[in-house]
Every structure is written in C-alpha cells, then in structure tokens.
Amino acid sequence: MGVFDWLLKGACIIDGSGSAAYNADVGITGGKISAIAPDLGCGAVHVRSLDGLIVAPGFIDIHRHGDAAVFRPGFGEMELRQGITTIVNGNCGMSIAPIPYAMRDEILRYLSPVIGSLPENIAFESYSDYIALLKQTPLPLNVGMLAGSGTMRAAACGYQDRQLNSQALHVLRDSLDDALSAGTLGISVGFSYMPDIYYTAEQLEQALAPIRNTGLPLVCHVRGEGGLLYDSVREAIQLAKLLRAPLEISHFKCIGRRNWGALLGKTIDLNEHARLDGMEIHCDVYPWTAGSTLMTCLLPPAFLQGGVAETTERLRDSRQRALCREVMSRPGEDFENIVESMGWESIYVSGLKS
C-alpha cells in the first residue's frame, strides 16, 4: 500500500501566493493534498506523470448565472473540467430569489433566458428559503450568492416604470434584510436590465440604504457599455459612494468601434481617480471579444414597460414596431443602443425557446 492515494509527478506548481512557479510532486491522500515537494518518491496507489503540466488552486468564477442550474443533474461538471471550484451567482441584479408566489411566473419568465429553467420540484419564495435549500443540496463545487436588486424590486412592484411607493419600498427592504440575514455575499445591480433600468442612482441609494457601511460589495452591470460607458461607470461610483460600499464593475468593456481607445482610457482613469480618493473599486473582464445578453436589451426602455408579456404584445403592433425601429436607428441618449453602435451584422441569436 502506497504512502499516498495519488502521486502527481513533475508538476509545475502555481500556488496563488504570487510567488514564481516551481517544479514539484504533489501527494494526495483522502481527497486532499497532503504533501508538495521536489521528489516524493513513488509510494502511491496511483502515480501519474504530469510532464510540467500546471497544478494550481481551483479558479473562482465571480460572475455566473447558475442560480437554477445548481438544482439540475450534471451541475458542476463543466466548471470542474475548466478547473473552476468556486462560483458566485445572482449577478446583474437578476438573482433567482426572492420570488414570492404571486410573482413567481412573471419573474421566472423574465429570468429564464439568463438562468435557464428551474426544476418543477424546487420551490421557495424568500432569499433565505433559497439559501436553506442550497445548503441541503449536495454540490460538487463551492457556490456563493448575491442578492439581485432587480429581482427584489420586481417582487415588490413588478416590471413597471414607477416610483416606489411606501408599501413597495417596505416589501423591498424586507427582502433586502432577509438576504442580509441569510449571509448574502453582496448586492448586484443590473442598470441596463428591467426593472433596475427605471432607477436613478439616488432612488437606488434609497432602496439599498440598509447595506450602507456593511462592507458588502455593490456589484454593478453598468447602464451603458458603449458611448454611455463613462457616464455609466460614474453613476455606479456615485451610488457606491452614497452607500459607502466597495464597488465591483461587472464585465468591464467598451463596445462599438467608434468608442475604442479614448473613451475606454478615460473611463479607466475615472476608476483610478476613485481608487486614489480611497474608494475600493474592482472590475472583472472576460477574455473574449463578444458579449451575451437578453434580446430585450436591444430595445429602448420605453418598449419594455410591464415585463415580457407587455413587451411582446407591444411589438405585435406594426405602428409600435415602426416607432421602435426609428428609435433604434440613431444613437441612444438615455439608453445604450447596441444595434446602432454594433450593427445588426454583429448580433447573433444564440438561443431560442421556441
């Protein structure tokens, strides 16, 4: 019987400490690393030569939408094949919870293109109910969760463009308090998605006031990622300052060829100045030159009133379609007009339910 269950010979070790890579063997016992040294001999049940392949700590993917996927068969297989051992769900203001029974179908209908379908045997309403269910589910990797401001607002007053009245604000604050007590990792905002798109930074600051000074990060998909990028990042910084919260900007990028270069540099400088002023601000970037989002994000906000059902009905009207087409033909002043900045030739439909 060997000293180790597994012995990985000749690995290139990158340990995550910032130190330079080095060559060593790795011994594994009981599913855990028990030794790392230049020569551990050959005393193991299984021995594999890595010939310089890299061994590193598991990767952390901080921007995922696997809120519903965690309950589906096969969850985690693709992540583990990529070396991902920890993920954070609930991004872009679109966490799967809370979904009170009265709003369940409407919220899930809007979220499903992003998070997929929820198994029929899975039921919960509050954020804490979801977390409790998550803890009871055998998971092949570590899963963290943000609380989405958009879902909390939808649970309180749906997808209409309206000021939050006192009752809706009370319901939203109850949802937020529930998420805080359940140990949420932070609050996500989707400024370019319904219903967060209807907030101003000042209104959102009022809604999210309970997170002020908690140290929890504000994770923002900013309102515009093309011509509106600078003003959109400034809006997120303003909100984080009002809440005295660390800021994480999701998938930081600049779309539209005419916006490359100067606008991106100007926005990076904005971030750097915020850091010099003592603000904690970070960005995540994905390593490819394409984005992925809902088809509704192509439409002007005025056409999105009332959620998916009303948007679909509105677009059945030829006059409404003509007006929508006209608005989408020119640069957006109050929304990021992806069609105008990118061109239809750069837009691909990657998934349809029917």
C-alpha positions in Angstrom: 0.0 0.0 0.0 1.4 3.4 -1.0 2.0 6.4 1.2 -0.4 8.5 -1.0 -3.6 7.6 -2.8 -2.4 9.7 -5.7 1.1 11.0 -6.6 1.4 13.6 -9.4 5.0 13.6 -10.6 6.7 16.6 -12.2 4.0 19.2 -11.8 4.5 22.9 -12.4 3.2 24.5 -9.2 1.5 27.9 -9.3 0.3 28.2 -5.7 -1.6 31.5 -5.9 0.6 33.3 -3.4 2.2 35.5 -6.1 5.5 33.5 -5.9 7.2 32.3 -9.1 6.1 28.9 -10.5 8.3 25.9 -9.4 8.5 22.2 -10.2 7.4 19.6 -7.6 5.5 16.4 -6.9 2.1 16.5 -5.3 0.8 13.8 -2.9 -2.9 13.4 -2.4 -4.5 11.4 0.5 -8.2 11.1 1.3 -9.1 13.6 -1.4 -6.8 16.3 -0.1 -3.2 17.5 -0.9 -1.0 16.0 1.9 2.5 16.9 0.5 4.2 19.1 -2.1 7.9 18.6 -2.5 10.5 18.2 -5.3 10.8 14.4 -5.1 8.2 12.4 -3.1 9.4 9.1 -4.5 6.8 6.6 -5.9 5.0 5.4 -2.9 1.4 5.7 -4.0 -1.6 3.7 -5.1 -1.8 5.7 -8.3 1.0 7.5 -9.9 0.7 9.9 -12.8 3.4 11.9 -14.6 2.4 15.4 -15.5 5.5 16.4 -17.5 5.3 20.0 -16.5 1.5 20.5 -16.6 0.3 23.2 -14.2 -1.2 22.4 -10.9 -2.9 25.4 -9.3 -5.7 26.2 -6.7 -9.2 26.0 -8.1 -10.3 29.0 -10.1 -13.1 31.3 -8.8 -15.6 32.5 -11.3 -17.2 35.6 -9.7 -19.8 36.2 -12.4 -22.2 33.4 -13.0 -25.9 32.9 -13.6 -26.2 29.3 -12.3 -28.9 30.1 -9.8 -31.3 27.5 -11.2 -28.6 25.2 -12.6 -27.4 24.2 -9.1 -30.5 22.0 -8.8 -30.2 20.3 -12.2 -28.5 16.9 -12.9 -24.9 17.3 -14.0 -24.4 20.7 -12.4 -20.7 21.4 -11.9 -19.2 19.0 -14.5 -18.3 21.7 -17.0 -17.0 24.0 -14.3 -14.7 21.3 -12.8 -13.4 20.4 -16.3 -12.2 24.0 -16.6 -10.6 24.0 -13.1 -13.4 26.1 -11.6 -14.1 25.1 -8.0 -16.0 28.2 -6.7 -18.7 30.3 -8.4 -20.7 33.3 -7.5 -24.3 33.5 -8.8 -27.0 36.2 -8.6 -25.3 38.8 -10.8 -26.6 41.7 -12.8 -29.5 42.4 -10.4 -31.1 39.1 -11.5 -30.8 36.7 -8.6 -33.4 33.9 -8.7 -34.7 35.0 -5.2 -36.9 36.4 -3.9 -39.8 35.0 -6.0 -43.0 35.3 -3.9 -45.7 33.0 -5.2 -47.8 35.8 -6.7 -44.9 37.0 -8.8 -43.2 33.6 -9.4 -44.2 33.0 -13.1 -43.6 36.6 -14.2 -40.1 36.8 -12.6 -39.0 33.3 -13.8 -40.3 34.1 -17.3 -38.0 37.2 -17.4 -35.0 35.4 -15.8 -35.2 32.1 -17.7 -33.1 33.3 -20.8 -30.3 34.0 -18.4 -30.6 31.4 -15.6 -32.4 28.7 -17.5 -35.4 26.7 -16.2 -36.0 25.8 -12.5 -36.8 22.2 -11.9 -40.5 21.8 -11.1 -39.9 20.0 -7.8 -37.9 23.0 -6.4 -40.0 25.6 -4.5 -39.0 28.6 -2.4 -40.1 32.2 -2.1 -37.6 34.2 0.0 -33.9 34.6 -0.4 -33.3 32.8 2.9 -35.5 29.9 1.7 -33.3 29.6 -1.4 -30.1 29.6 0.7 -31.5 27.0 3.0 -32.4 24.8 0.1 -29.0 25.4 -1.4 -27.4 24.2 1.8 -29.4 21.0 1.7 -28.3 20.2 -1.9 -25.2 18.1 -2.5 -22.9 20.4 -4.6 -19.7 19.4 -6.4 -18.2 22.9 -6.0 -18.5 25.9 -3.8 -21.4 28.2 -4.6 -21.8 31.8 -3.3 -24.8 34.1 -3.9 -25.5 37.7 -4.4 -28.9 39.3 -3.9 -30.2 41.0 -7.0 -31.8 44.4 -6.7 -33.8 43.9 -9.8 -35.5 40.7 -8.6 -36.2 42.4 -5.2 -37.8 45.3 -7.0 -39.8 43.0 -9.3 -41.0 41.0 -6.2 -42.2 44.3 -4.7 -43.9 46.0 -7.6 -43.3 44.2 -10.9 -41.7 45.5 -14.0 -43.4 48.8 -14.4 -41.6 52.2 -14.7 -42.9 53.8 -11.5 -41.6 55.4 -8.3 -41.5 53.0 -5.4 -44.4 53.9 -3.0 -44.0 53.3 0.7 -45.6 49.9 0.6 -43.3 48.7 -2.2 -40.2 50.1 -0.5 -41.2 48.3 2.7 -41.5 45.0 0.8 -38.2 45.6 -0.9 -36.4 46.5 2.3 -37.8 43.3 3.9 -36.4 41.2 1.1 -33.0 43.0 1.5 -33.0 42.5 5.2 -33.8 38.8 4.7 -30.9 38.5 2.2 -28.5 40.2 4.6 -29.5 37.9 7.5 -29.1 34.9 5.2 -25.4 35.9 4.5 -25.5 37.3 1.0 -22.0 38.0 -0.4 -23.2 41.3 -1.8 -25.9 43.2 -3.7 -25.9 43.1 -7.5 -27.5 45.8 -9.7 -28.4 45.5 -13.4 -28.7 49.1 -14.5 -29.4 48.0 -18.1 -32.0 45.4 -17.2 -35.6 45.6 -16.1 -36.6 46.8 -13.6 -33.3 48.3 -12.4 -33.3 50.3 -15.7 -36.0 52.5 -14.2 -34.0 53.6 -11.2 -31.9 56.7 -10.9 -28.8 56.3 -8.7 -30.5 58.4 -6.0 -33.6 56.2 -6.0 -31.5 53.1 -5.8 -29.5 54.5 -3.0 -32.7 54.9 -1.0 -33.8 51.4 -1.8 -30.5 49.8 -0.8 -29.8 52.0 2.2 -29.6 49.0 4.6 -26.2 47.9 3.1 -24.6 51.3 3.9 -21.3 50.7 5.9 -21.8 46.9 6.0 -18.7 46.3 3.9 -20.7 44.2 1.4 -19.8 45.0 -2.2 -22.1 46.6 -4.7 -21.7 44.5 -7.9 -22.9 46.6 -10.9 -23.7 45.8 -14.5 -23.5 49.4 -15.6 -26.2 51.2 -17.6 -24.2 51.5 -20.8 -21.1 49.8 -22.2 -20.6 51.9 -25.4 -21.0 55.6 -25.9 -22.5 55.9 -22.4 -19.7 53.9 -20.7 -18.0 56.9 -18.9 -21.2 58.3 -17.5 -22.5 54.8 -16.6 -19.3 54.0 -14.6 -19.5 57.4 -12.9 -23.1 56.6 -12.0 -22.0 53.3 -10.3 -19.2 55.0 -8.5 -21.6 57.7 -7.2 -24.0 55.0 -5.9 -21.2 53.1 -4.2 -20.0 56.3 -2.6 -23.5 57.1 -1.3 -23.8 53.7 0.2 -20.1 53.7 1.4 -19.7 50.3 -0.2 -16.9 48.6 -2.2 -17.7 48.6 -5.9 -17.3 45.7 -8.4 -18.0 46.6 -12.1 -19.2 43.5 -14.0 -17.6 42.6 -17.3 -15.8 45.9 -17.8 -15.6 46.6 -21.5 -16.2 49.2 -24.2 -18.5 48.2 -27.2 -18.7 49.9 -30.6 -15.6 50.5 -32.7 -16.0 54.3 -32.6 -15.7 54.1 -28.8 -12.5 52.2 -28.6 -9.3 53.9 -27.4 -10.0 57.3 -25.9 -13.4 56.5 -24.2 -12.1 53.4 -22.6 -8.9 55.1 -21.4 -10.9 58.0 -20.0 -13.1 55.5 -18.1 -10.1 53.6 -16.7 -8.7 56.9 -15.5 -12.1 57.5 -13.7 -11.7 54.3 -11.9 -8.1 55.1 -10.9 -9.0 58.5 -9.6 -11.7 56.9 -7.4 -9.1 54.5 -6.0 -6.7 57.4 -5.3 -9.6 59.0 -3.4 -9.7 56.0 -1.1 -12.5 54.0 -2.8 -12.3 50.3 -3.1 -13.2 49.6 -6.7 -12.6 46.5 -8.8 -13.6 45.2 -12.3 -13.9 41.8 -13.9 -13.2 41.2 -17.5 -13.9 38.2 -19.7 -11.2 37.0 -22.1 -13.1 37.2 -25.4 -14.4 39.9 -27.7 -18.1 39.2 -27.6 -20.9 39.8 -25.1 -24.0 37.8 -24.3 -27.3 39.3 -23.1 -31.1 39.2 -23.4 -32.7 40.2 -26.7 -34.8 42.7 -24.7 -31.6 44.7 -24.1 -31.7 45.7 -27.8 -34.9 47.6 -27.2 -35.4 51.1 -25.9 -36.6 51.2 -22.2 -40.0 52.7 -23.1 -40.8 49.5 -25.0 -40.0 47.2 -22.0 -42.7 48.5 -19.7 -44.6 45.7 -17.9 -42.2 42.9 -18.5 -42.0 40.2 -21.2 -45.8 39.8 -21.8 -46.5 43.5 -22.4 -43.3 43.9 -24.4 -44.3 41.1 -26.7 -47.8 42.5 -27.1 -46.4 45.9 -27.9 -44.2 44.6 -30.6 -47.2 42.8 -32.3 -48.4 46.3 -33.2 -47.0 47.5 -36.5 -47.0 51.1 -35.5 -45.1 50.4 -32.3 -42.6 48.3 -34.3 -42.1 51.2 -36.7 -41.5 53.6 -33.8 -39.1 51.2 -32.1 -37.2 50.7 -35.4 -36.9 54.5 -35.8 -35.6 55.0 -32.2 -33.0 52.1 -32.7 -31.7 53.8 -35.9 -30.0 56.6 -34.0 -27.6 56.8 -31.0 -29.3 56.3 -27.7 -29.4 59.4 -25.4 -31.0 57.7 -22.4 -30.0 54.0 -23.2 -27.2 52.1 -24.8 -28.4 51.5 -28.3 -26.5 48.3 -29.0 -27.9 47.9 -32.5 -26.8 51.4 -33.6 -23.3 51.1 -32.2 -22.6 47.5 -33.2 -24.8 47.0 -36.3 -27.1 44.0 -36.9 -24.3 42.2 -38.6 -22.5 41.8 -35.3 -25.5 40.5 -33.4 -26.3 36.7 -33.3 -29.2 34.9 -31.9 -27.6 32.1 -29.9 -30.7 30.6 -28.1 -34.4 30.4 -28.5 -37.1 28.6 -26.5 -39.5 28.2 -29.4 
